[in-house]
Structures are given as C-alpha cells and as structure tokens.
Amino acid sequence: MATAADTAAMRRAVALAARGLGSTSPNPVVGCVVTDASGHPVGEGFHERAGGPHAEVAALRAAGALARGGTACVTLEPCNHTGRTGPCAQALIEAGVARVVYAVADPNPQARGGADTLRAAGVAVEQGLLEAEAEAGNTAWLTAVRLGRPRVTWKYAATLDGRVAARDGSSRWITSAESRADVHRLRAESDAVLVGAGTLRADDPHLAVRGIEGATQPLRVVLDSRASILPTARVLDDAAPTLLAVAEDADTRHLPGVDVARLPAGAHGIGVHGLLAELHGRGVRSVLLEGGPTLAGSFVAAGAVDRVVGYLAPVLLGAGPAALADAGISTITEALRLDVTATDRIGPDLRVTATVPKGA
C-alpha cells in the first residue's frame, strides 16, 4: 500500500513533470522522485526534452547508491522499449530499487509493459497513486496516443458580452496586459499555435513566445488554403518555426523557403482532421488554437476542441463579432456543454478554463 511518503513523492513528481510542458513532444511529460528505504527523498528528475534522459534515469543519477532498496515514484509507467534512450524499467532494476509506484499506465503499445518487466525481476509494483493529477498534467500526450491527433485548446479573449472586436473591427486591446502575458504561458506549454488566414490578414500576429525565460518556441501554424499570406507577414520571421498549411494546388512561388504542407481541400477549405493528422505526423501533441470565430467554429463543429480557455474583460460593446461563429449547432439541445475546471482573476479580467466531456 502507498505510504504518506509515497504520496508526497508522487505529488512532487507531478509538479516536476509539468516543467517539461512544451519541450518533450512527441514524448510525454514525466516526473520521478526516488526515496530511500526509510522514505526520504534522495533523487528527483523530469523528462526535459525528446531524446534526452527520461525522468527515471535523471532521478536515479541524482540518487546514486541511495536508490538501492528504495522506492521510485513515477507519474507514468516506466517504459519498456529502446528508442533514443534505453528502457527505464531496466534502469530501475539495475539501480536496485525495491518498489516502483506509478500513477498512470502507459497506453502506448510500443512502450508499455514496464510494470510486468519490473515484477518479473522481483520489484514490487503499485499503480494508480494520484492518477487523476498525473493524467491531467500529461493530458496532451495521452490524448494524442488515444485519439491519434493533438490535443486542442481553444483560447479567446472577449468582452463580458462575448464580443471579440468592436463593430468597426478594432480589437486591441480588449483584455489586460496581465491576460496577454498569461497567453504567452499557454503558448510556451504548447507544441503549436494555430491561426487562420482571416486572423493573419486582420492582425498580422507574431505568435512567438515572449517574456518566458528558457521557453521552447512552438511551431507557428497558419491555415491558409490559397496561400494568400504576404512574404512580409510577421509569422515568417526567424523568431520561431512556421508551417503554412495550404491546399494541394495553391500557388506558393511567392514564399520561397517557407515550410509548406499541402493538404486536400474541399468546398469549405482544408479539413480540420486532415490538418491535425499532418501536425500529429510532425510530432505535435498539443495545439493552441488562436484563430478567430470562423476557425474556432470549424474546430468545434468537427469535435476537435478538448479545452477552452476564455479571457473575459469587464467591458461591454453591444455589437461586433462573437467569440464563436457557426459551429453546426442549431438548437439548445445540441449545445456543447463544458465542464468548468477553473476560474481565476488575471489582473482585472476573469480567466475561465473548461474541458469538453468525454463522449461529447
């Protein structure tokens, strides 16, 4: 049975795992804390980047000989395969740990089985400690493994009456500087930031992360079927990588050197799921959707939004575009009802975080 020391160690491991958000894809975020035989922490680590040491290896290195006879608390079942690094299950066995407690079973068929390997070597194994907390912290990767597409967070900023711009189209700035700074945190925790051609024309956004030391810049993705983007667009600078998603027959001769993904397009442009499949194939496991109401509506209609983060300013406009355009919902019984997971004051604004229930 898990002890109080195990719980404290796992809680610390969950916090450590969060440090890898935005920099480990296509790998998961993982944290590990090693305690000695008396339950005292002697080593800790987290997976910092794809191709680098896994959390267990980093924690074992920090613990050294003190790991022998101790317990490793890990947020995800230790891997059982050799990729760019060796199997963590074998590393734990060789370090001589007596117990392994992990929170979430690994759903990846290529890597799972570490628990069985540990048990076969005589290591006591327990699963499920702080499972909900660890799963929440690793939800982007888990979504990608289970659904075969990146997890999508739709972020928007609006007035209290739901307007994202005034009647004349002006929108800078509806929300506060504090809220805008918080958006950079969301970007830093994401693998990709996505906008459509309409937002690009209206705002010429930059989309790179600013003000967060050591942040890994996300991939800036522009969904622009006809390749109408200008070569002078700010997203085409070298501050962060950029991918332009266009229709298969789009003319991109005016964009030499730009990374282009050519995707099938129908009457309504490039399909949401086709775009997400392309991004998944490029190792993207989390997408921050920052496009306007039309793009957001298309993602909601496709059932491809997993989380919503709304920044609501104490401002009224009474006219202007709403945050969400046509999402294929015609009656109140079809409304997509969300689970609110947090409400926070950000400067003068209110940040509401909500998730889409499974099966919705």
C-alpha positions as a Markdown table, in Angstrom:
| # | Residue | x | y | z |
|---|---|---|---|---|
| 1 | Met | 0.0 | 0.0 | 0.0 |
| 2 | Ala | 1.1 | 3.5 | -0.7 |
| 3 | Thr | 2.5 | 5.4 | 2.2 |
| 4 | Ala | 2.4 | 9.1 | 3.1 |
| 5 | Ala | 6.0 | 9.4 | 1.9 |
| 6 | Asp | 4.9 | 7.9 | -1.5 |
| 7 | Thr | 2.1 | 10.4 | -1.8 |
| 8 | Ala | 4.4 | 13.3 | -1.1 |
| 9 | Ala | 6.9 | 12.0 | -3.6 |
| 10 | Met | 4.3 | 11.5 | -6.3 |
| 11 | Arg | 2.9 | 14.9 | -5.7 |
| 12 | Arg | 6.4 | 16.3 | -6.2 |
| 13 | Ala | 6.8 | 14.1 | -9.3 |
| 14 | Val | 3.6 | 15.6 | -10.8 |
| 15 | Ala | 5.0 | 19.1 | -10.3 |
| 16 | Leu | 8.3 | 18.1 | -11.8 |
| 17 | Ala | 6.7 | 16.7 | -14.9 |
| 18 | Ala | 5.0 | 20.0 | -15.6 |
| 19 | Arg | 8.4 | 21.6 | -16.2 |
| 20 | Gly | 8.6 | 19.7 | -19.4 |
| 21 | Leu | 5.4 | 21.0 | -21.0 |
| 22 | Gly | 6.1 | 22.3 | -24.5 |
| 23 | Ser | 9.5 | 20.7 | -24.9 |
| 24 | Thr | 9.2 | 16.9 | -24.8 |
| 25 | Ser | 6.9 | 16.1 | -27.8 |
| 26 | Pro | 6.4 | 13.6 | -29.2 |
| 27 | Asn | 7.3 | 12.1 | -25.8 |
| 28 | Pro | 5.2 | 12.5 | -22.7 |
| 29 | Val | 6.0 | 14.7 | -19.7 |
| 30 | Val | 7.1 | 12.6 | -16.8 |
| 31 | Gly | 8.4 | 13.3 | -13.3 |
| 32 | Cys | 10.1 | 10.9 | -10.9 |
| 33 | Val | 11.2 | 11.0 | -7.3 |
| 34 | Val | 13.3 | 8.3 | -5.6 |
| 35 | Thr | 13.1 | 7.8 | -1.9 |
| 36 | Asp | 15.4 | 5.6 | 0.2 |
| 37 | Ala | 14.3 | 2.7 | 2.3 |
| 38 | Ser | 13.2 | 5.0 | 5.1 |
| 39 | Gly | 11.1 | 7.1 | 2.8 |
| 40 | His | 13.4 | 10.2 | 2.5 |
| 41 | Pro | 13.8 | 11.7 | -1.0 |
| 42 | Val | 17.2 | 11.1 | -2.4 |
| 43 | Gly | 16.9 | 11.9 | -6.1 |
| 44 | Glu | 14.4 | 13.5 | -8.5 |
| 45 | Gly | 14.2 | 14.3 | -12.2 |
| 46 | Phe | 11.9 | 15.0 | -15.1 |
| 47 | His | 11.9 | 14.5 | -18.8 |
| 48 | Glu | 13.3 | 17.8 | -20.2 |
| 49 | Arg | 13.3 | 17.2 | -23.9 |
| 50 | Ala | 12.8 | 14.5 | -26.5 |
| 51 | Gly | 15.9 | 12.5 | -26.9 |
| 52 | Gly | 17.2 | 13.4 | -23.5 |
| 53 | Pro | 17.3 | 11.3 | -20.3 |
| 54 | His | 13.9 | 10.1 | -19.1 |
| 55 | Ala | 12.7 | 11.1 | -15.7 |
| 56 | Glu | 13.6 | 7.8 | -14.0 |
| 57 | Val | 17.2 | 8.0 | -15.3 |
| 58 | Ala | 17.7 | 11.5 | -14.2 |
| 59 | Ala | 16.3 | 10.7 | -10.7 |
| 60 | Leu | 18.4 | 7.6 | -10.4 |
| 61 | Arg | 21.5 | 9.5 | -11.3 |
| 62 | Ala | 20.8 | 12.1 | -8.6 |
| 63 | Ala | 20.1 | 9.3 | -6.1 |
| 64 | Gly | 23.2 | 7.2 | -6.9 |
| 65 | Ala | 23.7 | 4.3 | -4.5 |
| 66 | Leu | 21.0 | 5.6 | -2.2 |
| 67 | Ala | 18.4 | 4.3 | -4.6 |
| 68 | Arg | 19.2 | 0.6 | -3.8 |
| 69 | Gly | 16.4 | -0.8 | -1.7 |
| 70 | Gly | 14.3 | 2.4 | -2.1 |
| 71 | Thr | 11.2 | 3.4 | -4.0 |
| 72 | Ala | 10.7 | 5.2 | -7.3 |
| 73 | Cys | 7.5 | 7.2 | -7.7 |
| 74 | Val | 6.9 | 7.9 | -11.3 |
| 75 | Thr | 3.9 | 9.7 | -13.0 |
| 76 | Leu | 3.8 | 7.3 | -15.9 |
| 77 | Glu | 4.5 | 3.6 | -16.1 |
| 78 | Pro | 8.3 | 3.1 | -16.8 |
| 79 | Cys | 8.9 | 2.4 | -20.5 |
| 80 | Asn | 9.9 | -1.0 | -21.7 |
| 81 | His | 11.4 | -0.2 | -25.0 |
| 82 | Thr | 14.7 | 1.1 | -26.5 |
| 83 | Gly | 14.3 | 4.2 | -28.6 |
| 84 | Arg | 16.8 | 7.1 | -28.5 |
| 85 | Thr | 17.3 | 6.1 | -24.9 |
| 86 | Gly | 17.2 | 2.7 | -23.1 |
| 87 | Pro | 14.2 | 1.2 | -21.3 |
| 88 | Cys | 13.6 | 2.8 | -17.9 |
| 89 | Ala | 12.2 | -0.4 | -16.4 |
| 90 | Gln | 15.7 | -2.0 | -16.9 |
| 91 | Ala | 17.4 | 1.1 | -15.4 |
| 92 | Leu | 15.3 | 0.8 | -12.3 |
| 93 | Ile | 16.1 | -2.9 | -12.0 |
| 94 | Glu | 19.8 | -2.3 | -12.4 |
| 95 | Ala | 19.7 | 0.5 | -9.8 |
| 96 | Gly | 18.3 | -2.0 | -7.2 |
| 97 | Val | 15.1 | -0.2 | -6.3 |
| 98 | Ala | 12.8 | -2.4 | -4.2 |
| 99 | Arg | 9.5 | -0.7 | -5.2 |
| 100 | Val | 8.1 | 1.2 | -8.1 |
| 101 | Val | 4.9 | 3.3 | -7.7 |
| 102 | Tyr | 3.5 | 4.8 | -10.8 |
| 103 | Ala | 0.4 | 6.9 | -11.4 |
| 104 | Val | -0.8 | 6.3 | -15.0 |
| 105 | Ala | -0.5 | 3.1 | -17.1 |
| 106 | Asp | 1.3 | 3.7 | -20.4 |
| 107 | Pro | -1.3 | 3.3 | -23.3 |
| 108 | Asn | 1.5 | 3.4 | -25.9 |
| 109 | Pro | 1.7 | -0.2 | -27.3 |
| 110 | Gln | 5.4 | 0.4 | -28.3 |
| 111 | Ala | 6.5 | 1.3 | -24.7 |
| 112 | Arg | 4.1 | -0.3 | -22.3 |
| 113 | Gly | 4.9 | -3.5 | -20.3 |
| 114 | Gly | 7.4 | -1.9 | -18.0 |
| 115 | Ala | 5.4 | -2.9 | -14.9 |
| 116 | Asp | 5.5 | -6.6 | -16.0 |
| 117 | Thr | 9.2 | -6.5 | -16.6 |
| 118 | Leu | 9.7 | -5.0 | -13.1 |
| 119 | Arg | 7.6 | -7.6 | -11.4 |
| 120 | Ala | 9.4 | -10.4 | -13.2 |
| 121 | Ala | 12.6 | -9.1 | -11.8 |
| 122 | Gly | 11.2 | -9.2 | -8.2 |
| 123 | Val | 10.4 | -5.4 | -7.9 |
| 124 | Ala | 7.2 | -4.6 | -6.1 |
| 125 | Val | 5.0 | -2.5 | -8.3 |
| 126 | Glu | 1.9 | -0.4 | -7.5 |
| 127 | Gln | -0.2 | 1.6 | -9.9 |
| 128 | Gly | -2.8 | 4.4 | -9.5 |
| 129 | Leu | -1.4 | 6.8 | -6.9 |
| 130 | Leu | -2.5 | 10.4 | -7.7 |
| 131 | Glu | -3.6 | 9.0 | -11.1 |
| 132 | Ala | -6.1 | 11.9 | -11.8 |
| 133 | Glu | -3.5 | 14.6 | -11.1 |
| 134 | Ala | -0.8 | 12.9 | -13.2 |
| 135 | Glu | -3.2 | 12.2 | -16.1 |
| 136 | Ala | -4.3 | 15.9 | -16.1 |
| 137 | Gly | -0.7 | 17.0 | -16.3 |
| 138 | Asn | 0.0 | 14.7 | -19.2 |
| 139 | Thr | -3.3 | 15.0 | -21.0 |
| 140 | Ala | -1.9 | 16.3 | -24.3 |
| 141 | Trp | 0.3 | 13.3 | -24.9 |
| 142 | Leu | -2.4 | 10.9 | -23.6 |
| 143 | Thr | -5.0 | 12.4 | -26.0 |
| 144 | Ala | -2.6 | 12.1 | -28.9 |
| 145 | Val | -1.9 | 8.4 | -28.1 |
| 146 | Arg | -5.6 | 7.5 | -27.6 |
| 147 | Leu | -7.1 | 9.6 | -30.4 |
| 148 | Gly | -4.3 | 9.8 | -32.9 |
| 149 | Arg | -4.4 | 13.6 | -33.0 |
| 150 | Pro | -3.0 | 16.5 | -31.0 |
| 151 | Arg | -5.0 | 17.9 | -28.0 |
| 152 | Val | -6.6 | 21.2 | -29.0 |
| 153 | Thr | -7.0 | 24.1 | -26.6 |
| 154 | Trp | -9.1 | 27.0 | -28.0 |
| 155 | Lys | -8.1 | 30.3 | -26.5 |
| 156 | Tyr | -10.0 | 33.5 | -27.0 |
| 157 | Ala | -10.3 | 37.0 | -25.4 |
| 158 | Ala | -13.7 | 38.7 | -25.3 |
| 159 | Thr | -15.8 | 41.3 | -23.6 |
| 160 | Leu | -18.2 | 40.3 | -20.9 |
| 161 | Asp | -20.9 | 40.3 | -23.5 |
| 162 | Gly | -18.9 | 37.9 | -25.7 |
| 163 | Arg | -17.5 | 40.2 | -28.4 |
| 164 | Val | -14.0 | 39.7 | -29.7 |
| 165 | Ala | -13.9 | 43.0 | -31.6 |
| 166 | Ala | -15.9 | 46.2 | -31.9 |
| 167 | Arg | -18.3 | 46.9 | -34.8 |
| 168 | Asp | -15.5 | 48.7 | -36.7 |
| 169 | Gly | -13.3 | 45.6 | -36.3 |
| 170 | Ser | -10.9 | 47.1 | -33.7 |
| 171 | Ser | -9.8 | 44.7 | -31.0 |
| 172 | Arg | -6.6 | 45.9 | -29.5 |
| 173 | Trp | -6.8 | 45.6 | -26.6 |
| 174 | Ile | -9.9 | 44.0 | -25.1 |
| 175 | Thr | -8.1 | 42.3 | -22.3 |
| 176 | Ser | -5.4 | 43.4 | -19.9 |
| 177 | Ala | -1.6 | 43.2 | -20.2 |
| 178 | Glu | -1.8 | 40.5 | -17.4 |
| 179 | Ser | -4.0 | 38.4 | -19.6 |
| 180 | Arg | -1.8 | 38.8 | -22.6 |
| 181 | Ala | 1.2 | 37.8 | -20.6 |
| 182 | Asp | -0.7 | 34.7 | -19.5 |
| 183 | Val | -1.4 | 33.8 | -23.1 |
| 184 | His | 2.4 | 33.5 | -23.6 |
| 185 | Arg | 2.4 | 30.9 | -20.9 |
| 186 | Leu | -0.1 | 28.9 | -22.8 |
| 187 | Arg | 2.0 | 29.2 | -25.9 |
| 188 | Ala | 5.1 | 28.1 | -24.1 |
| 189 | Glu | 3.2 | 25.0 | -22.9 |
| 190 | Ser | 2.0 | 24.1 | -26.4 |
| 191 | Asp | 3.8 | 22.4 | -29.3 |
| 192 | Ala | 2.0 | 24.5 | -31.9 |
| 193 | Val | 0.0 | 27.7 | -32.2 |
| 194 | Leu | -2.6 | 27.9 | -34.9 |
| 195 | Val | -4.4 | 30.7 | -36.7 |
| 196 | Gly | -6.3 | 31.1 | -40.0 |
| 197 | Ala | -5.8 | 33.4 | -42.9 |
| 198 | Gly | -8.5 | 35.8 | -41.7 |
| 199 | Thr | -6.7 | 36.4 | -38.4 |
| 200 | Leu | -3.5 | 36.8 | -40.3 |
| 201 | Arg | -4.9 | 39.5 | -42.6 |
| 202 | Ala | -6.6 | 41.3 | -39.8 |
| 203 | Asp | -4.0 | 41.3 | -37.1 |
| 204 | Asp | -0.7 | 40.2 | -38.6 |
| 205 | Pro | 0.1 | 38.3 | -35.3 |
| 206 | His | 3.6 | 37.2 | -34.4 |
| 207 | Leu | 2.6 | 34.1 | -32.3 |
| 208 | Ala | 6.1 | 33.6 | -30.8 |
| 209 | Val | 6.5 | 33.3 | -27.0 |
| 210 | Arg | 7.8 | 36.4 | -25.3 |
| 211 | Gly | 8.7 | 37.1 | -21.6 |
| 212 | Ile | 9.2 | 33.5 | -20.5 |
| 213 | Glu | 12.9 | 32.6 | -20.0 |
| 214 | Gly | 14.0 | 29.3 | -21.5 |
| 215 | Ala | 10.8 | 28.7 | -23.3 |
| 216 | Thr | 10.8 | 26.4 | -26.3 |
| 217 | Gln | 9.2 | 28.3 | -29.2 |
| 218 | Pro | 6.1 | 26.5 | -30.5 |
| 219 | Leu | 5.5 | 25.8 | -34.2 |
| 220 | Arg | 3.5 | 28.6 | -35.7 |
| 221 | Val | 0.9 | 27.2 | -38.0 |
| 222 | Val | -1.1 | 29.2 | -40.5 |
| 223 | Leu | -4.1 | 27.6 | -42.2 |
| 224 | Asp | -4.3 | 29.4 | -45.5 |
| 225 | Ser | -5.8 | 27.3 | -48.3 |
| 226 | Arg | -5.0 | 29.7 | -51.1 |
| 227 | Ala | -1.6 | 30.8 | -49.7 |
| 228 | Ser | -2.7 | 34.4 | -49.5 |
| 229 | Ile | -0.1 | 35.2 | -46.8 |
| 230 | Leu | 2.3 | 38.0 | -47.7 |
| 231 | Pro | 6.1 | 37.4 | -47.6 |
| 232 | Thr | 6.3 | 40.2 | -45.1 |
| 233 | Ala | 4.0 | 38.6 | -42.5 |
| 234 | Arg | 5.4 | 38.6 | -39.0 |
| 235 | Val | 5.0 | 34.9 | -38.6 |
| 236 | Leu | 7.5 | 34.3 | -41.3 |
| 237 | Asp | 10.4 | 35.8 | -39.3 |
| 238 | Asp | 13.0 | 33.6 | -37.6 |
| 239 | Ala | 11.8 | 34.0 | -34.1 |
| 240 | Ala | 10.1 | 30.6 | -34.2 |
| 241 | Pro | 9.5 | 27.9 | -36.8 |
| 242 | Thr | 6.4 | 28.3 | -39.0 |
| 243 | Leu | 4.4 | 25.9 | -41.1 |
| 244 | Leu | 2.0 | 27.1 | -43.8 |
| 245 | Ala | -0.9 | 24.7 | -44.5 |
| 246 | Val | -2.3 | 25.2 | -48.0 |
| 247 | Ala | -4.5 | 23.4 | -50.5 |
| 248 | Glu | -2.7 | 21.0 | -52.8 |
| 249 | Asp | -3.0 | 23.3 | -55.8 |
| 250 | Ala | -2.1 | 26.6 | -54.0 |
| 251 | Asp | 0.5 | 28.8 | -55.6 |
| 252 | Thr | 3.4 | 29.4 | -53.2 |
| 253 | Arg | 6.0 | 30.7 | -55.6 |
| 254 | His | 6.0 | 34.0 | -53.7 |
| 255 | Leu | 7.1 | 32.2 | -50.5 |
| 256 | Pro | 10.5 | 30.7 | -51.2 |
| 257 | Gly | 12.0 | 28.9 | -48.2 |
| 258 | Val | 8.7 | 28.6 | -46.2 |
| 259 | Asp | 7.8 | 25.2 | -44.8 |
| 260 | Val | 4.6 | 24.3 | -46.6 |
| 261 | Ala | 2.2 | 21.4 | -46.0 |
| 262 | Arg | -0.1 | 20.7 | -49.0 |
| 263 | Leu | -3.4 | 19.1 | -47.9 |
| 264 | Pro | -6.6 | 18.1 | -49.6 |
| 265 | Ala | -9.2 | 20.8 | -49.6 |
| 266 | Gly | -13.0 | 20.6 | -50.2 |
| 267 | Ala | -15.7 | 23.2 | -50.8 |
| 268 | His | -15.1 | 24.6 | -47.3 |
| 269 | Gly | -11.3 | 24.5 | -47.4 |
| 270 | Ile | -8.8 | 22.2 | -45.7 |
| 271 | Gly | -10.4 | 19.8 | -43.3 |
| 272 | Val | -9.8 | 20.1 | -39.6 |
| 273 | His | -8.9 | 16.4 | -39.1 |
| 274 | Gly | -6.6 | 16.4 | -42.1 |
| 275 | Leu | -4.7 | 19.3 | -40.7 |
| 276 | Leu | -4.5 | 17.7 | -37.2 |
| 277 | Ala | -3.2 | 14.4 | -38.8 |
| 278 | Glu | -0.5 | 16.4 | -40.5 |
| 279 | Leu | 0.6 | 18.0 | -37.3 |
| 280 | His | 0.4 | 14.7 | -35.4 |
| 281 | Gly | 2.7 | 13.2 | -38.0 |
| 282 | Arg | 5.2 | 16.1 | -37.4 |
| 283 | Gly | 5.3 | 15.2 | -33.6 |
| 284 | Val | 2.9 | 17.9 | -32.5 |
| 285 | Arg | 0.9 | 16.7 | -29.4 |
| 286 | Ser | -0.7 | 19.9 | -28.3 |
| 287 | Val | -2.2 | 22.8 | -30.3 |
| 288 | Leu | -3.2 | 26.2 | -29.1 |
| 289 | Leu | -6.0 | 27.5 | -31.4 |
| 290 | Glu | -5.7 | 31.3 | -31.5 |
| 291 | Gly | -7.7 | 31.9 | -34.7 |
| 292 | Gly | -10.8 | 33.9 | -35.0 |
| 293 | Pro | -14.5 | 32.9 | -34.6 |
| 294 | Thr | -14.8 | 31.2 | -38.0 |
| 295 | Leu | -11.8 | 28.9 | -37.4 |
| 296 | Ala | -12.9 | 28.2 | -33.9 |
| 297 | Gly | -16.4 | 27.3 | -35.2 |
| 298 | Ser | -15.0 | 24.8 | -37.7 |
| 299 | Phe | -13.0 | 23.1 | -34.9 |
| 300 | Val | -16.0 | 22.9 | -32.6 |
| 301 | Ala | -18.1 | 21.6 | -35.4 |
| 302 | Ala | -15.5 | 18.9 | -36.1 |
| 303 | Gly | -15.5 | 17.8 | -32.5 |
| 304 | Ala | -11.8 | 18.7 | -32.3 |
| 305 | Val | -11.7 | 21.0 | -29.3 |
| 306 | Asp | -10.7 | 19.5 | -26.0 |
| 307 | Arg | -10.3 | 22.5 | -23.8 |
| 308 | Val | -11.4 | 26.1 | -23.8 |
| 309 | Val | -9.6 | 29.0 | -22.1 |
| 310 | Gly | -11.6 | 32.2 | -22.2 |
| 311 | Tyr | -10.3 | 35.6 | -21.0 |
| 312 | Leu | -13.2 | 37.8 | -20.2 |
| 313 | Ala | -12.7 | 41.5 | -19.8 |
| 314 | Pro | -15.1 | 43.7 | -17.7 |
| 315 | Val | -16.0 | 45.6 | -20.9 |
| 316 | Leu | -19.3 | 45.9 | -22.8 |
| 317 | Leu | -19.5 | 46.6 | -26.6 |
| 318 | Gly | -23.0 | 45.5 | -27.6 |
| 319 | Ala | -22.0 | 44.9 | -31.2 |
| 320 | Gly | -19.2 | 43.3 | -33.1 |
| 321 | Pro | -18.3 | 39.7 | -33.9 |
| 322 | Ala | -19.0 | 37.0 | -31.3 |
| 323 | Ala | -16.2 | 34.7 | -30.0 |
| 324 | Leu | -17.6 | 31.7 | -31.8 |
| 325 | Ala | -19.0 | 31.6 | -35.3 |
| 326 | Asp | -21.2 | 28.8 | -36.8 |
| 327 | Ala | -20.3 | 25.6 | -35.1 |
| 328 | Gly | -23.1 | 23.5 | -36.6 |
| 329 | Ile | -25.3 | 23.9 | -33.5 |
| 330 | Ser | -28.9 | 24.9 | -34.3 |
| 331 | Thr | -30.9 | 24.2 | -31.1 |
| 332 | Ile | -30.2 | 24.4 | -27.4 |
| 333 | Thr | -30.4 | 20.7 | -27.1 |
| 334 | Glu | -27.3 | 20.4 | -29.4 |
| 335 | Ala | -25.3 | 22.9 | -27.3 |
| 336 | Leu | -21.8 | 21.7 | -26.4 |
| 337 | Arg | -21.8 | 21.8 | -22.6 |
| 338 | Leu | -18.4 | 22.1 | -20.9 |
| 339 | Asp | -17.0 | 21.2 | -17.5 |
| 340 | Val | -15.5 | 24.3 | -15.9 |
| 341 | Thr | -12.3 | 23.3 | -14.2 |
| 342 | Ala | -11.0 | 26.7 | -13.0 |
| 343 | Thr | -12.0 | 30.3 | -12.7 |
| 344 | Asp | -9.2 | 32.8 | -12.0 |
| 345 | Arg | -8.7 | 36.5 | -11.8 |
| 346 | Ile | -5.9 | 37.7 | -14.1 |
| 347 | Gly | -5.4 | 41.4 | -13.5 |
| 348 | Pro | -8.9 | 43.0 | -14.0 |
| 349 | Asp | -10.0 | 40.0 | -16.2 |
| 350 | Leu | -11.6 | 36.7 | -15.5 |
| 351 | Arg | -10.0 | 33.5 | -17.0 |
| 352 | Val | -12.4 | 30.6 | -17.4 |
| 353 | Thr | -10.9 | 27.2 | -18.1 |
| 354 | Ala | -13.3 | 24.4 | -19.2 |
| 355 | Thr | -12.9 | 21.0 | -20.8 |
| 356 | Val | -15.1 | 19.1 | -23.2 |
| 357 | Pro | -16.6 | 16.0 | -21.5 |
| 358 | Lys | -15.5 | 12.7 | -22.9 |
| 359 | Gly | -18.0 | 11.5 | -25.5 |
| 360 | Ala | -19.4 | 14.9 | -26.1 |
